[in-house]
Amino acid sequence: MIDTTKIKTVILLMFENRSFDHMLGHLSLENINPDVNGLRAPLENYKNIFNTEPYYPYNWNGSFPLPGDIPHEKDFVKTQLSKNELTQQFSMDGFVEAYAQFSHTVPVREAPPMIYFPSTEVPITSFLAQNFCTCDNWFCSLPSSTQPNRTMALCGDSNIDVTGIQYISAKNNFFDWLTGAGINWKVYHDYLTFFILYPELWNLVFGKNFSSYKNFYTDWNAGKNTDDPRLIIIEPAYQDAPHINHRPNDNHAPLAIGWGEEFLRNVYGTVISNASKWEETLMIIYYDEHGGFYDHVPPPSIPYTTTAHNHVAFNSLGPRIPGIIVSPFVKKGTVCHELFDHTSVLQLLAEIFTPGKSFSENVDKRKKDGIKSIAEALNNEVPWEPPFPPSQPIPVNSILGESLTIPPAASETMRQSFENASLELMNQRPADVKRKYPELFQWKNAVDQRRAIT
């Protein structure tokens, strides 16, 4: 483990809703890196049973459309983990059953939750995993969905246990924590920011610390100065956010994952374009939660109770998610098997920015329960030249559904949450929205016209 004070910039890029085996299980299966705890032949060893029929992981090669969204709220996750009441162990064989409950169908033999991507379908993710550090023991913080897990990543705590049509508390968020510690930070968002779902952050969302992603390259290459942000958040364009003729790239199923791969290549290309900054930078690529896709590794039994008035108790972490550390502070092609969750990032931020002072009591508690800091993955002191990413075109294969159009109604919970927040911001702060997110008014006009005739 290195001296973390040498790290001058931390970049966080969180994608949406994919599991480790789904995205990176190919590393071991294709013998790219046998040290990775991914999938291995024969795939029959990972069977799920539903209605006495076996279902196995299978290679998605773009020859047929991806399915729609897959269930990943807490009740479905409980089914997916499939705890044996006798042994009190998770068997991880309920993914197909959860999908059948959600879809009210008997799944075909190639069931949607059992898809995994070969390296050819996720070329940039695979390239970065091969050339930097793969974290194969990183679990989402809660066995639930997007909003609770993103809130854990933001605050180290969550007052919610499910994704709902709701505004979320941002108490003890890392933006306020960084500002209080005198640390500069910035968010670059490729279209609308996820943080509009937290009303306590609305003033920040309209402030100078939030900027369009199109400014990232110019800012990154403007030269070093004392005002440079030390924490940078990169946000993709969210599929569930209001958009019209804007290409989402957050990898939320059934979105074309090629767009997320292209976005990842662009971000990485920018980060390595400034050699002097690269030498002092740590970029963390991770996912909020597993999105209902199969993973074979049982999560540890680490308890957590939400801070809301109903105090919902969880008895374990959620399923594994893809995690990659991209930095000269890791050796090429390494694998970190230490236990991480999203609060591992908050541990690291405290070690870098407030040495000797932790992020929060709950992050400390999770540390005592065995969750390690990302610093455990850092094992290199000598700067090295970053490789250039593959330049070939990236395939785009998916059901696009309504990704680029206006749906007749926002029926999905996350989409409705985004819409409600956007409409409220346009109502309360129209001048700010016109200045920062003018596309929302174009979206609103299109929504009114589309829904008036349906």
TIPAVO-286778 format. One record per residue (C-alpha): residue in three letters; z, x, y. Coordinates in steps of 0.05 Angstrom, whole numbers, padded with zeros to 5 digits, always signed. Example, Ala and Ser with C-alpha at 12.3 -4.5 7.8 and 13.67 -1.06 7.14 Angstrom:
BEGIN
ALA+00156+00246-00090/SER+00143+00273-00021/
//
This chain:
BEGIN
MET+00000+00000+00000/ILE-00020+00028+00068/ASP+00015+00030+00135/THR-00006-00038+00162/THR+00003-00017+00235/LYS-00064+00019+00228/ILE-00098-00049+00225/LYS-00119-00069+00296/THR-00158-00132+00281/VAL-00150-00186+00228/ILE-00207-00235+00217/LEU-00195-00299+00177/LEU-00252-00341+00149/MET-00231-00402+00108/PHE-00283-00444+00071/GLU-00275-00512+00038/ASN-00260-00537-00031/ARG-00280-00488-00086/SER-00240-00458-00143/PHE-00238-00385-00166/ASP-00274-00395-00233/HIS-00325-00439-00199/MET-00344-00385-00148/LEU-00322-00318-00178/GLY-00312-00330-00252/HIS-00381-00299-00262/LEU-00353-00230-00245/SER-00322-00222-00313/LEU-00370-00268-00351/GLU-00430-00226-00329/ASN-00391-00162-00339/ILE-00398-00144-00266/ASN-00323-00129-00262/PRO-00286-00138-00328/ASP-00219-00127-00293/VAL-00226-00195-00259/ASN-00189-00253-00292/GLY-00249-00299-00291/LEU-00290-00333-00345/ARG-00307-00298-00411/ALA-00350-00315-00470/PRO-00346-00359-00509/LEU-00340-00414-00456/GLU-00316-00461-00511/ASN-00248-00429-00501/TYR-00241-00468-00435/LYS-00254-00537-00462/ASN-00229-00601-00430/ILE-00223-00661-00476/PHE-00238-00732-00453/ASN-00245-00791-00500/THR-00242-00741-00557/GLU-00304-00706-00531/PRO-00303-00632-00510/TYR-00329-00609-00442/TYR-00341-00536-00425/PRO-00356-00495-00362/TYR-00430-00489-00351/ASN-00478-00449-00308/TRP-00506-00485-00248/ASN-00573-00452-00233/GLY-00602-00499-00182/SER-00645-00538-00232/PHE-00611-00604-00215/PRO-00572-00632-00156/LEU-00499-00617-00145/PRO-00453-00677-00151/GLY-00417-00711-00095/ASP-00345-00695-00076/ILE-00298-00685-00134/PRO-00226-00712-00135/HIS-00172-00665-00109/GLU-00116-00707-00080/LYS-00047-00694-00109/ASP-00048-00747-00163/PHE-00115-00723-00189/VAL-00092-00651-00185/LYS-00031-00669-00227/THR-00080-00696-00280/GLN-00123-00633-00274/LEU-00064-00586-00285/SER-00043-00628-00346/LYS+00029-00609-00356/ASN+00054-00609-00427/GLU+00121-00646-00426/LEU+00144-00609-00488/THR+00129-00538-00466/GLN+00131-00553-00390/GLN+00068-00511-00384/PHE+00002-00529-00350/SER-00056-00532-00399/MET-00110-00537-00344/ASP-00151-00585-00386/GLY-00150-00649-00346/PHE-00207-00637-00297/VAL-00257-00681-00333/GLU-00205-00736-00343/ALA-00189-00735-00268/TYR-00263-00741-00252/ALA-00271-00799-00300/GLN-00212-00835-00267/PHE-00241-00822-00198/SER-00313-00841-00214/HIS-00297-00898-00262/THR-00349-00870-00309/VAL-00354-00832-00374/PRO-00379-00763-00351/VAL-00442-00734-00381/ARG-00433-00672-00423/GLU-00446-00627-00364/ALA-00389-00656-00323/PRO-00388-00640-00248/PRO-00318-00608-00246/MET-00338-00556-00299/ILE-00394-00524-00259/TYR-00391-00450-00245/PHE-00440-00409-00203/PRO-00475-00347-00231/SER-00480-00287-00185/THR-00552-00305-00166/GLU-00529-00371-00135/VAL-00474-00340-00093/PRO-00505-00273-00076/ILE-00464-00257-00014/THR-00397-00278-00042/SER-00412-00238-00105/PHE-00435-00178-00064/LEU-00371-00176-00023/ALA-00328-00185-00085/GLN-00364-00128-00119/ASN-00360-00081-00060/PHE-00290-00096-00034/CYS-00226-00127-00064/THR-00225-00190-00106/CYS-00158-00227-00107/ASP-00156-00262-00174/ASN-00085-00289-00170/TRP-00090-00328-00104/PHE-00069-00401-00109/CYS-00073-00455-00056/SER-00003-00468-00028/LEU+00003-00540-00053/PRO-00027-00578-00112/SER-00061-00625-00063/SER-00120-00629-00016/THR-00149-00601+00049/GLN-00102-00623+00104/PRO-00036-00603+00071/ASN-00063-00536+00050/ARG-00095-00519+00117/THR-00029-00538+00150/MET+00008-00490+00104/ALA-00042-00436+00124/LEU-00031-00452+00198/CYS+00044-00462+00200/GLY+00074-00437+00134/ASP+00100-00509+00126/SER+00069-00578+00120/ASN+00095-00646+00142/ILE+00041-00680+00100/ASP+00027-00683+00025/VAL-00042-00716+00024/THR-00105-00717+00066/GLY-00104-00780+00107/ILE-00132-00814+00168/GLN-00078-00782+00210/TYR-00059-00733+00263/ILE-00020-00674+00237/SER+00040-00635+00264/ALA+00026-00563+00284/LYS+00099-00544+00291/ASN+00109-00469+00285/ASN+00034-00455+00284/PHE+00010-00383+00286/PHE-00025-00392+00353/ASP+00041-00405+00388/TRP+00074-00350+00346/LEU+00022-00299+00366/THR+00024-00319+00439/GLY+00100-00313+00439/ALA+00093-00243+00410/GLY+00043-00223+00463/ILE-00015-00217+00414/ASN-00085-00236+00436/TRP-00124-00283+00390/LYS-00189-00322+00389/VAL-00224-00376+00349/TYR-00299-00376+00341/HIS-00323-00443+00315/ASP-00393-00459+00290/TYR-00393-00529+00320/LEU-00330-00572+00320/THR-00263-00540+00305/PHE-00217-00566+00251/PHE-00159-00559+00298/ILE-00175-00623+00335/LEU-00136-00657+00279/TYR-00072-00628+00310/PRO-00058-00661+00378/GLU-00008-00607+00396/LEU-00066-00558+00397/TRP-00114-00599+00441/ASN-00098-00558+00503/LEU-00114-00495+00464/VAL-00178-00525+00435/PHE-00205-00534+00506/GLY-00180-00467+00530/LYS-00210-00397+00534/ASN-00184-00377+00465/PHE-00233-00424+00431/SER-00306-00403+00435/SER-00372-00420+00403/TYR-00390-00377+00343/LYS-00455-00359+00378/ASN-00413-00314+00424/PHE-00381-00274+00367/TYR-00433-00219+00360/THR-00437-00206+00435/ASP-00361-00205+00443/TRP-00352-00161+00381/ASN-00400-00109+00408/ALA-00377-00110+00480/GLY-00335-00048+00471/LYS-00260-00039+00462/ASN-00212-00062+00516/THR-00140-00083+00520/ASP-00158-00157+00520/ASP-00193-00156+00453/PRO-00164-00207+00405/ARG-00125-00178+00348/LEU-00130-00241+00306/ILE-00197-00275+00301/ILE-00209-00341+00266/ILE-00280-00356+00245/GLU-00294-00429+00230/PRO-00356-00454+00194/ALA-00390-00520+00213/TYR-00352-00573+00174/GLN-00391-00624+00133/ASP-00340-00678+00149/ALA-00341-00666+00224/PRO-00384-00709+00269/HIS-00453-00678+00272/ILE-00525-00696+00283/ASN-00582-00649+00264/HIS-00532-00593+00256/ARG-00529-00555+00190/PRO-00458-00554+00161/ASN-00440-00491+00123/ASP-00367-00497+00101/ASN-00385-00503+00026/HIS-00353-00571+00018/ALA-00385-00604-00043/PRO-00439-00629-00049/LEU-00462-00586+00010/ALA-00516-00535-00003/ILE-00476-00472-00017/GLY-00534-00429+00006/TRP-00518-00447+00078/GLY-00447-00422+00070/GLU-00474-00358+00038/GLU-00520-00348+00097/PHE-00463-00359+00145/LEU-00420-00309+00107/ARG-00475-00258+00109/ASN-00481-00268+00184/VAL-00406-00260+00196/TYR-00403-00197+00153/GLY-00464-00168+00187/THR-00431-00177+00255/VAL-00365-00146+00232/ILE-00398-00082+00206/SER-00445-00077+00267/ASN-00390-00043+00308/ALA-00370+00019+00269/SER-00310+00037+00312/LYS-00280-00033+00305/TRP-00298-00038+00232/GLU-00254+00023+00216/GLU-00192-00015+00241/THR-00209-00085+00215/LEU-00186-00128+00158/MET-00227-00190+00142/ILE-00199-00242+00094/ILE-00245-00293+00062/TYR-00210-00351+00027/TYR-00214-00426+00012/ASP-00165-00481+00031/GLU-00162-00510-00039/HIS-00201-00517-00104/GLY-00238-00581-00088/GLY-00228-00609-00159/PHE-00269-00555-00193/TYR-00243-00525-00258/ASP-00200-00463-00261/HIS-00168-00437-00324/VAL-00105-00402-00296/PRO-00042-00444-00291/PRO-00007-00441-00223/PRO+00064-00414-00219/SER+00121-00463-00217/ILE+00143-00450-00145/PRO+00174-00512-00114/TYR+00162-00538-00044/THR+00185-00600-00006/THR+00145-00624+00054/THR+00180-00628+00122/ALA+00161-00700+00134/HIS+00212-00756+00134/ASN+00194-00775+00062/HIS+00204-00704+00038/VAL+00153-00703-00018/ALA+00169-00651-00071/PHE+00118-00607-00107/ASN+00138-00566-00167/SER+00082-00514-00167/LEU+00028-00481-00127/GLY-00042-00511-00130/PRO-00101-00484-00170/ARG-00132-00416-00157/ILE-00180-00406-00099/PRO-00230-00350-00085/GLY-00200-00294-00043/ILE-00236-00231-00020/ILE-00209-00175+00024/VAL-00266-00142+00063/SER-00243-00079+00097/PRO-00244-00002+00096/PHE-00170-00010+00079/VAL-00189-00028+00007/LYS-00226+00013-00044/LYS-00294-00009-00068/GLY-00296-00057-00126/THR-00221-00064-00135/VAL-00182-00124-00161/CYS-00114-00146-00137/HIS-00073-00185-00188/GLU-00013-00196-00143/LEU+00010-00268-00132/PHE-00017-00295-00067/ASP-00020-00362-00032/HIS-00039-00379+00040/THR+00029-00357+00066/SER+00013-00287+00041/VAL-00032-00282+00102/LEU+00027-00302+00147/GLN+00069-00248+00115/LEU+00015-00197+00131/LEU+00008-00221+00203/ALA+00083-00211+00214/GLU+00081-00142+00183/ILE+00024-00122+00230/PHE+00042-00157+00295/THR+00118-00165+00293/PRO+00144-00109+00247/GLY+00215-00123+00224/LYS+00211-00197+00245/SER+00185-00248+00195/PHE+00139-00306+00210/SER+00187-00362+00189/GLU+00244-00381+00143/ASN+00198-00418+00096/VAL+00150-00359+00090/ASP+00211-00316+00075/LYS+00233-00365+00021/ARG+00164-00363-00012/LYS+00167-00288-00010/LYS+00234-00290-00047/ASP+00201-00337-00098/GLY+00151-00283-00114/ILE+00092-00294-00067/LYS+00069-00227-00041/SER+00039-00204+00024/ILE-00036-00190+00028/ALA-00013-00119+00045/GLU-00005-00109-00031/ALA-00081-00109-00037/LEU-00091-00052+00013/ASN-00099+00014-00022/ASN-00144+00059+00020/GLU-00128+00106+00078/VAL-00196+00139+00087/PRO-00250+00100+00126/TRP-00315+00090+00089/GLU-00384+00065+00106/PRO-00393-00009+00092/PRO-00455-00028+00050/PHE-00509-00072+00080/PRO-00512-00142+00049/PRO-00572-00166+00007/SER-00628-00187+00052/GLN-00668-00233+00006/PRO-00673-00308+00022/ILE-00615-00348-00006/PRO-00631-00410-00047/VAL-00609-00478-00020/ASN-00599-00527-00077/SER-00557-00590-00069/ILE-00554-00664-00058/LEU-00553-00665+00018/GLY-00536-00738+00022/GLU-00518-00752+00095/SER-00504-00680+00114/LEU-00554-00681+00171/THR-00555-00755+00188/ILE-00508-00809+00212/PRO-00477-00849+00156/PRO-00471-00925+00163/ALA-00395-00917+00164/ALA-00345-00861+00158/SER-00317-00882+00090/GLU-00287-00815+00069/THR-00217-00798+00093/MET-00232-00730+00123/ARG-00294-00755+00158/GLN-00256-00814+00188/SER-00201-00766+00212/PHE-00252-00723+00247/GLU-00285-00784+00278/ASN-00220-00814+00303/ALA-00199-00748+00334/SER-00267-00739+00367/LEU-00268-00809+00395/GLU-00198-00801+00422/LEU-00216-00736+00456/MET-00277-00767+00487/ASN-00234-00824+00512/GLN-00176-00782+00538/ARG-00211-00719+00561/PRO-00285-00734+00573/ALA-00295-00678+00623/ASP-00267-00627+00575/VAL-00310-00652+00518/LYS-00373-00650+00560/ARG-00356-00578+00579/LYS-00337-00553+00510/TYR-00367-00599+00458/PRO-00425-00637+00492/GLU-00457-00650+00424/LEU-00403-00702+00411/PHE-00433-00748+00462/GLN-00501-00742+00430/TRP-00468-00757+00363/LYS-00432-00818+00393/ASN-00497-00846+00420/ALA-00531-00837+00353/VAL-00471-00868+00316/ASP-00472-00930+00361/GLN-00546-00940+00352/ARG-00545-00929+00276/ARG-00486-00972+00263/ALA-00508-01028+00308/ILE-00567-01042+00262/THR-00532-01034+00195/
//
